[in-house]
């Protein structure tokens, strides 16, 4: 009988230690992420003025779409509040430099079935309190879309994909101070 009590206590001890180890590892690792979430000191709010478009690419509403996408990502990330330029701690000045639309997949009869849009922008992150540049970086990413002989009807979808990737890269850089 004494042997059964010791086995029962041993099982209970193993279960308690297992649950404790699992809890410690799960909850401590769950809080840590690879994204730094360590914005520059003193920057609690940012402004995003309308993007400047120097690309020469003929896409109506491009700079507005970029600006809106970045603002929405800042709001959903919740690291910074979004304010007007004259009230914010930091400002993201963004310029669209180039947009390339290239054939990506050529199928039978040399027909382009998929195209790739590559967008390159410059971003200047300014500290408005210290009147100093925090950093200036170039971002480039791409989106693809199905092509047809008759039109570039789905080109907007490729542009949206590229914008989404670039604005996510910007968010990662402004919230990470690595």
C-alpha positions as CSV (number, residue, x, y, z in Angstrom):
1,X,0.0,0.0,0.0
2,X,2.9,2.4,0.8
3,X,4.2,1.7,-2.7
4,X,0.9,2.8,-4.3
5,X,1.0,6.1,-2.3
6,X,4.5,6.8,-3.5
7,X,3.6,6.1,-7.1
8,X,0.5,8.3,-6.8
9,X,2.6,11.1,-5.3
10,X,5.2,10.7,-8.1
11,X,2.6,10.9,-10.8
12,X,1.1,14.1,-9.2
13,X,4.6,15.6,-8.9
14,X,5.3,14.9,-12.6
15,X,2.0,16.4,-13.6
16,X,2.6,19.5,-11.6
17,X,6.1,20.0,-12.8
18,X,5.0,19.4,-16.4
19,X,2.2,21.9,-16.2
20,X,4.5,24.4,-14.5
21,X,7.2,24.0,-17.2
22,X,4.6,24.2,-20.0
23,X,3.1,27.4,-18.5
24,X,6.4,29.1,-18.0
25,X,7.6,28.3,-21.5
26,X,4.3,29.0,-23.2
27,X,3.4,32.3,-21.6
28,X,7.0,33.7,-21.4
29,X,7.7,32.9,-25.1
30,X,4.2,34.0,-26.1
31,X,5.0,37.6,-25.0
32,X,8.3,37.8,-26.8
33,X,8.3,38.3,-30.5
34,X,10.9,38.9,-33.1
35,X,9.5,42.2,-34.0
36,X,11.3,44.7,-31.8
37,X,8.3,46.8,-30.9
38,X,10.8,49.3,-29.7
39,X,10.1,52.6,-31.4
40,X,12.6,55.5,-31.2
41,X,12.7,57.2,-27.8
42,X,10.1,60.0,-27.4
43,X,8.1,59.1,-30.5
44,X,4.6,58.3,-29.4
45,X,2.7,59.8,-32.4
46,X,3.4,60.0,-36.1
47,X,2.0,61.9,-39.1
48,X,1.8,60.6,-42.6
49,X,1.5,63.4,-45.2
50,X,0.3,62.5,-48.7
51,X,2.9,60.5,-50.5
52,X,4.8,62.3,-53.3
53,X,4.7,60.4,-56.6
54,X,7.8,60.9,-58.8
55,X,7.3,57.6,-60.6
56,X,5.7,59.0,-63.8
57,X,3.5,55.8,-63.7
58,X,-0.1,56.4,-64.9
59,X,-2.2,55.0,-62.1
60,X,-4.9,57.3,-60.7
61,X,-5.1,57.5,-56.9
62,X,-1.7,55.8,-56.3
63,X,-0.3,58.2,-53.8
64,X,-3.7,58.3,-51.9
65,X,-3.8,54.5,-51.8
66,X,-0.3,54.3,-50.4
67,X,-1.0,57.0,-47.8
68,X,-4.3,55.4,-46.7
69,X,-2.7,51.9,-46.5
70,X,0.2,53.2,-44.3
71,X,-2.1,55.1,-42.0
72,X,-4.4,52.1,-41.6
73,X,-1.4,49.9,-40.7
74,X,-0.2,52.4,-38.1
75,X,-3.7,52.5,-36.5
76,X,-4.0,48.7,-36.5
77,X,-0.5,48.2,-35.1
78,X,-1.3,50.4,-32.1
79,X,2.3,51.4,-31.4
80,X,1.8,55.0,-32.4
81,X,-1.1,57.4,-32.4
82,X,-1.8,59.1,-35.7
83,X,-1.8,62.9,-35.6
84,X,-1.4,65.9,-37.9
85,X,2.1,66.9,-38.8
86,X,2.1,70.0,-36.5
87,X,1.1,67.9,-33.5
88,X,3.0,64.7,-33.9
89,X,6.3,63.5,-32.5
90,X,7.4,62.0,-35.8
91,X,6.7,62.3,-39.5
92,X,7.0,59.8,-42.3
93,X,7.8,61.6,-45.5
94,X,7.3,59.1,-48.4
95,X,8.2,59.4,-52.0
96,X,7.3,56.9,-54.7
97,X,10.3,56.7,-57.0
98,X,9.8,54.0,-59.5
99,X,7.2,51.5,-60.6
100,X,8.0,48.7,-63.1
101,X,5.4,46.6,-64.8
102,X,7.1,43.5,-66.2
103,X,6.2,40.2,-67.8
104,X,6.5,37.4,-65.2
105,X,5.0,34.3,-66.9
106,X,4.9,33.8,-70.6
107,X,2.7,30.9,-71.7
108,X,2.2,29.2,-75.1
109,X,2.2,31.3,-78.2
110,X,4.4,33.8,-76.3
111,X,1.4,35.2,-74.5
112,X,2.0,37.0,-71.2
113,X,-0.3,35.4,-68.6
114,X,1.1,36.9,-65.4
115,X,2.8,40.3,-64.8
116,X,4.8,41.7,-61.9
117,X,4.6,45.2,-60.5
118,X,7.7,46.4,-58.6
119,X,7.4,49.6,-56.6
120,X,10.3,51.5,-55.0
121,X,9.9,54.2,-52.5
122,X,12.0,56.4,-50.2
123,X,10.9,57.0,-46.6
124,X,12.3,59.7,-44.3
125,X,11.4,59.2,-40.6
126,X,11.8,62.6,-38.9
127,X,11.8,63.4,-35.1
128,X,9.7,66.6,-35.0
129,X,10.6,67.3,-31.3
130,X,14.4,67.3,-32.0
131,X,14.1,68.5,-35.6
132,X,16.3,65.6,-36.6
133,X,16.2,62.7,-39.1
134,X,15.8,59.3,-37.4
135,X,16.5,57.4,-40.6
136,X,16.0,57.4,-44.3
137,X,15.5,54.1,-46.2
138,X,14.5,52.7,-49.5
139,X,11.7,50.1,-49.7
140,X,11.0,48.0,-52.6
141,X,8.5,45.1,-53.1
142,X,6.2,43.6,-55.7
143,X,2.8,42.2,-56.5
144,X,1.7,40.1,-59.3
145,X,-1.5,39.9,-61.4
146,X,-3.1,37.9,-64.2
147,X,-2.8,39.6,-67.6
148,X,-4.9,39.4,-70.7
149,X,-4.3,40.6,-74.2
150,X,-7.2,43.0,-74.0
151,X,-6.3,45.1,-71.0
152,X,-4.5,45.6,-67.8
153,X,-7.7,45.1,-65.9
154,X,-6.1,43.3,-62.9
155,X,-3.1,45.6,-62.6
156,X,-4.7,47.4,-59.7
157,X,-4.6,44.1,-57.8
158,X,-0.9,43.7,-58.3
159,X,-0.3,47.3,-57.1
160,X,-2.4,46.7,-54.0
161,X,-0.3,43.6,-53.2
162,X,2.9,45.6,-53.6
163,X,1.6,48.5,-51.5
164,X,0.5,46.1,-48.7
165,X,4.0,44.5,-48.6
166,X,5.8,47.8,-48.6
167,X,3.6,49.4,-45.9
168,X,4.1,46.3,-43.7
169,X,7.9,46.7,-44.2
170,X,7.7,50.3,-43.1
171,X,5.7,49.4,-40.0
172,X,8.2,46.8,-39.1
173,X,11.0,49.4,-39.4
174,X,9.4,52.2,-37.5
175,X,8.4,49.9,-34.6
176,X,11.8,48.1,-34.4
177,X,14.8,49.9,-33.1
178,X,17.4,47.1,-33.8
